[in-house]
């Protein structure tokens, strides 16, 4: 099963994007993981290695889809 990872930092833009993404992704075809980088700071390096430059972002099949702009990954790491 294909895995989708949605990275966010808990800001209003991120929370709204999370709801929209979850509503539209077919959870019968995807394993979906939500990563809140504000509370899971240990995963920022993983996000960076995946190609995340800003959040909210979705990693799907090795591709990164940046959704709107809530915060740069650098801001999240330093926040």
C-alpha positions as CSV (number, residue, x, y, z in Angstrom):
1,X,0.0,0.0,0.0
2,X,1.3,3.5,-0.9
3,X,2.1,5.7,2.1
4,X,1.3,9.4,2.3
5,X,2.9,11.5,5.0
6,X,1.4,14.9,5.8
7,X,3.9,17.2,7.6
8,X,2.7,20.3,9.4
9,X,3.5,22.5,12.4
10,X,0.1,23.2,13.9
11,X,-0.5,26.7,12.5
12,X,-4.0,27.6,11.2
13,X,-2.9,27.2,7.6
14,X,-1.5,23.7,8.4
15,X,-4.6,22.6,10.4
16,X,-6.9,23.7,7.6
17,X,-4.8,21.9,4.9
18,X,-4.7,18.8,7.0
19,X,-8.5,18.6,7.1
20,X,-8.8,19.2,3.3
21,X,-6.1,16.6,2.5
22,X,-7.6,14.0,4.8
23,X,-11.1,14.6,3.2
24,X,-9.8,14.1,-0.3
25,X,-7.3,11.2,0.0
26,X,-8.7,7.8,-0.5
27,X,-7.8,6.0,2.8
28,X,-8.6,2.7,1.3
29,X,-5.7,3.1,-1.1
30,X,-3.2,4.9,1.1
31,X,-1.6,4.5,4.4
32,X,-1.8,8.0,5.8
33,X,0.5,9.4,8.5
34,X,0.2,12.8,10.0
35,X,3.4,14.3,11.5
36,X,3.1,17.5,13.7
37,X,6.6,18.9,13.6
38,X,5.8,21.3,16.4
39,X,5.4,18.3,18.8
40,X,7.6,15.8,17.0
41,X,10.7,17.9,16.5
42,X,12.8,14.8,16.3
43,X,11.3,14.3,12.8
44,X,12.4,17.6,11.2
45,X,15.6,15.9,9.8
46,X,13.4,13.2,8.3
47,X,11.2,15.9,6.7
48,X,14.2,17.8,5.4
49,X,15.7,14.6,3.9
50,X,12.3,13.9,2.2
51,X,12.6,17.3,0.5
52,X,10.2,19.4,2.7
53,X,11.0,23.1,2.5
54,X,7.9,24.4,4.1
55,X,4.8,23.2,5.8
56,X,2.1,22.1,5.3
57,X,3.5,19.5,2.8
58,X,2.5,16.0,1.7
59,X,5.0,13.3,0.7
60,X,3.3,10.8,-1.6
61,X,5.2,8.1,-3.5
62,X,8.5,9.9,-2.9
63,X,7.2,13.2,-4.3
64,X,6.8,16.3,-2.2
65,X,3.8,18.5,-2.6
66,X,4.0,21.8,-0.7
67,X,0.5,23.1,0.1
68,X,0.1,26.8,0.6
69,X,2.7,28.3,2.9
70,X,2.4,28.1,6.7
71,X,6.0,28.2,7.8
72,X,9.5,27.3,6.4
73,X,11.1,24.2,7.7
74,X,13.9,26.3,9.0
75,X,11.4,28.3,11.1
76,X,10.0,25.1,12.4
77,X,13.4,23.8,13.3
78,X,14.3,27.0,15.1
79,X,10.9,27.6,16.7
